[in-house]
Amino acid sequence: MNNLPPVDPAQATGKTKQLFDAVKSKIGMVPNTLRIIGNSAAALEGYLSLGSAVGASTLPIKIREQIFLAISETNGCSYCLSAHTLTGHRAGLSSDDIIHARQGSGADEKADAAVKFARKVSEERGKVDASDLEAVRKAGFTDAEIVEIIASVILITYTNYANNAFDPVIDFPVVLPGVFAQEAKAMAGAT
C-alpha cells in the first residue's frame, strides 16, 4: 500500500500543482494514482497529455472503457479495474458489458473486435500481424482508429504498471482482478 509516497495536492508546488489543480477542476479530486505519478511532474504531464489526446480520439468512450477494462484485467491492476468499472458504468456500460470486457470480449461486434485487438497488442507487445489488422479493419475501424486503440492500450498500461509497482490506496469502490461477482457489489455500494 503506497510503496511510493503520494504527493499531497495541498503541498504540491510548481508544475505538479498546476497539473493537480487542472485535474481537480475537471473531475473534482486528484486520484491517488495521479498523486503517485505526481512524484515526477514530467511523468504526470506526459500521462495527462496522452490521456487528453486519447479522450479526444474518434473512438467512442464505451469502446475505450472496454479496452481499459480488458487491459487492466490482463495486467492484474485492481486500481484501474476499480476506477474504470465506475467510469465504464458512467459511460453507459452495463455490469454484463464490464464483466465481458474484463474477460476479453466487447459489448457488440465492433467493440468485440477492438477489445480482442487491444488484448492482442498488449499480450504480444505490439507484434500483431496482417490478419490481426485485417480483422479490426473488417469490423469497421479506420487506420486512425486502429492507432487510437493502440494509444488506449499504452495509456492504460502506463497506469496499470505504475499502480502495480507502487500500490496506491484505491479511492473507488474496489474491484479485484479475476473476481467478477464483485463488480456488481462494488457498483451497488457506489450508487
N, C-alpha and C positions, 0 to 999 in steps of 0.2 A: 504494500500500500504506500503510494508516493515514494518510490525508490529514488526520486529526484525531487528536491523541494519545489513546490509550486510557487510562482510569483504572485504575491498578493496584489490585486489590481489597485488597491488603495496605496500601495507602496511603490508601484511601478513608476518609472521615470522615462523621459526621452521617447524614442520611437515605440518602445513597448507600451508605454502609457497611451500614446496616440492610437495604437492599434487596438488595445483593450477598450479604450473609450468608444472607438468605432464599432467594435463587436457588441458592446453593451447597448449602444444606442440602437443597433439593428435587432438584437434578439432579447434584450432585457437582462442579460447576465454574461459573465465570462466563464464558459465551461472549464472544468478542471483540466481537461486535455490541453486547452489553449494556455492555461496557466503554467503547465509543464513545458510546452513548446516555447512559451514566452521567456524561458531562460536565455534564448537567443532571439534577439529582435530580427535578425536576418532570416532565421528559420521560420519564425512566426509570420513575417511579411511574405515570404515565399509561399507558405501554406495558404494564407488568406488570399493571395493573388491568384493562385491556381484554383482555389475554391470559388472565387468570384468568376473566373473565366468559365469553369465547369457549370456554374449556376446560370450563366448567360448563354450556354450552349443551346443547340436546337433539340437536344434530347429531351423528351418530356420528363418532368420531375418524377413521375411514377416509375419510369424506367430507370432513372438514375438511382432512386431509392432502392429498387430491387437489386441493382448492381452493388450498391453499398452493402446491403444485407448479405448478398451471396458471398462477396469477398470477405466481409467481416467474419462470417461463419467459417469460411475456408481457412482464414488466418487465426481463428480462435480468439477474437477480440470481443470480450464481454462489454467493454465500454462502448464501442461503436455499435454493437448489436443493440444495446440499451438505447442509445441516442437515436439510431435510425429506425428502431421499432416505433418510437414515438413520432419522429418526423415522417416516417412512412405512413402511419395512420393519418397524420395531419394532411398528407398529400393525397389521401383518398384510398390507400391500400387497405384491404380487409385483413383480418387476422389470418385467414387462409392464404391470401396473397403473400403475406410476410413469411409465413412458415414455408410456403413453396419456394420463395426466393432464397431463403436460407438453405433449403435442400437442393437448390441449383436449377430451378425452373421458374419461368415467368408467368405472370397472371394471364397473358394472352399469347397468341402465336408470335407476335413481333417482340414482345418483352422476353419471351422464352428464348428467342434467338440471341437477343442482346445479353441475357444472363449467361447463357451457355458459352457465348463467345468471350465474355468478360472472364468467366472462370477458366477458360482455356488459356487466355492471355496470362492470367495470374499463375496458374499451375505450371505452365510451360515457360514461364519467364519471358513472355512475349514471342516465343518461337512458334508462331502459328504458321500453317501452310495455306496454299492457294484454296484448298477445299473449305477451310475454316472461313476465309474471307468471302468465298462464293456463297456459303450458307447464310452469312449475315447480310450480304447484299440481296440474296434471293428473298429474304424476309422483309425487304423494303428499305434498308438503311443505305444512305448515301456514303460516299467516301469520307466526307466531312464528319458525318455521324459516327462512322467507324473509328476515326481518330478521337472523337469525343468519348466514345466508350472506353478507349484505352486511357485517356486522360482521367476519366472517372475511376478506373482501376488504380491508377497511380495515386490519385488524391486519397482514396480510402486506404490504400496500402500504407501511405505515409502515417496516417493517424493510427492504423492498426499496429504498425511496428513501434511507434512511439508509446502507445498505450501498453502494449505487451512488454516493452522494455522497462517502462517507468511506473506502471501500475497506479495511475491516478484514481482517486476516490470517484466512484461513479455517481454523478449527480442527476441521474434519470432513474425511472423505475428499472430495476436490474433484470437483465435477460442474459442467461448463460449459454455459451455455445453447446449445441447438442441437446439442449433441454427445451423441446418445442412446446410443451404444455405450459411453461412459464410465461410465454409471450402473452397469452390471453389474461393470465392472472396479473401480470405487470401492468397491462393496459387498463384493467379494471381498477387497479389502485391509482392510476394516473388521472382518471376522469372524475 
